[in-house]
């Protein structure tokens, strides 16, 4: 027996037409059923107020349609207000619904409706009864009956639709000889009837505005400039002015005003309006909806690290001389994606570059015995158990990781690179967030720190307020990372299995749980590979007086035993490659792949700087010292010049005196031994160089009187010299 349930929606395909029908009533005892045809979307747009008539279908015809597969039962779910629960309706809407349910109570009763249709072939008796019982009009009853037929025989179909008041989203352009929709303006209401009235927006105006606006590239300018650009399409032509050819401004009433243009532009959805005020790249980076989480596709801790650098929002001072301000540092963070733990970092004064990025990886995977030797560096891996190792993938920027050095390092150490797209920092937002947390933390209590997001002049940093040196700042970051790994709240990451296992909701807790659960990744790397491939290489030299790098002497006991300096003295300076961490100069390593392997060198106690200093500060000091080198060279040259001039004058003077003495000397000269003895005795008795002696007697003593054949004058000094020479005692 063929039977159609009331309120069932069926689809009938017949004579190249396809229509949907709703079953109003069907009684198997009768040879026909009552259906009503539902309007499609095109008919709905015509906004017809006509009520579809009840259609009487013979049962035999319906059976034929079913057998020929031209009749199908379909599900047509309701939407919007028709399925909204009564608890969500406002008080006004609920009162209207109760009144409508009361009017249509007989229509909502399927038995009463079916009985009335099959007895009278009409719903007029039910309409009359509803009018009598409720005092409403027939039009109201028929309107509500139309809602039941269209949206289904249920109370939800009677929900008031205040959301459709005013026909939202439906354009109502003004045609020829048609009154503008909407209320009159205040000027029209309170002034004469011939007052100017802005014309309504026609379809032609709307099309012009949309076309003109589509030519304006994104990001769209401010509305005033945007409106003036659109008005160019309404200009009647051009005119010649003193400033050249210009557009003629449109007359009043021949173009839409600002309010009308703003209303037309509301055709765009809220998302489209958000996109048009910025560039596509900026929207994707900062304004799009979140499409996932960074850790969702990562198997566990240690599988993928994310790395990024930033310019530190703090000024630092030199540890060589705290009066020197050395500027803002570059900070690298290496973050495990799955656990969000910071596994490594590096602070430098140059970069960004791959040479600096490698040091961030070094701080994460360096063995504990190797890290302890670097006094300035605090390994953050102490807060993580087990210690981090080389990951499977490192995600980072294109700049540093597309270099040939990065490719070689990844190949030698056995990890892969995942490169971000250009201008997409949001793809490594996990590291960006850690940088922001660090900057916010240091801004609270670190003098010399800044917040680059603050625009107020009064809140800008004064670099003279800075107090920390590079090692002090490194210690602060190390303490911050340890605190962050052990105390950052990650309770939203805990599932039931983690909760039952007592996992601490922190990055360090997630890291440890991942390895205990067997989903962590770790790879061991030999210390010699870590030093030679991750520490920055510097050119060193073995000279005859020691091992030097950038003018700094390093000591190695093996070099003394094998006499490296002796070899360098006979064969010339020997170049070597030394690896060291730029943040400290105390330790350096060289790798001898033939005999000794990895060798550790220590900075000499007599070196030009201390081991705790960084190479940046040492080179800065050397560079600063070179600033005055030209002036020192000039002063030295001047002093040498004056010394040479004085020496030449003294030589000339001595030559002249010697020549004169040779000329004036008469007699036989004493032997050198005797003359030397006379000179020594004269100097010993301090008489020869006495300041009270005049130049003439001294000359007489030295050449004219002593060796003259004339009798000696009555001079006690000369008599004394003669007595000394002749051996006579006074």
Secondary structure, DSSP 8 states (H G I E B T S, - for coil): -----TT-EEEEEETTEEEEEEEEEE-TTSSEEEEEEE--HHHHHTT-------EEEEHHHHHHHHHTT-EEEE-----GGGG--GGGS-HHHHHHHHHHHHHTHHHH-HHHHHHHHHHHSSSHHHHHHHHHHH---HHHHHHHHHHHHHH-SSGGGG---GGGTT-TT------TT---SS---HHHHHS-TTS-------HHHHHHHHHHHHTS-SS---HHHHHHHHHGGG---EEEETTEEEE----TTSS--HHHHHHHGGGS-HHHHHHHTS-HHHIIIIIS-----TTTT--STTSEEEEEEEEEEEEEE-SS-TTSEEEEEEEEEEEETTT--EEEEEEESS--SHHHHHHHHHHHH--HHHHHT-TT---GGGGSSS-----SEEEE-HHHHTSHHHHHHHHHHT-EEEE--TT-GGGGHHHHHHHHHHHHHHHHH-TTB--TT---GGGS--GGG---BHHHHHHHHHHHHHHHHHHS--GGG--HHHHHTT--SSHHHHHHHHHHTT--------HHHHHHHHSEEEEEEEETTEEEETTEEEE-HHHHHTTHHHHHHHH--EEEEEEE-TT--SEEEEEETTTTEEEEEEE-TTSSS-TTS-HHHHHHHHHHHHHTHHHHHHHHHHHHHHHHHHHHHHHHHHHHHHHHHHHH--S----HHHHHHHHHHHHHTT-TT-TTS-HHHHHIIIIISTT-SS---S-HHHHHHHHHHHT---
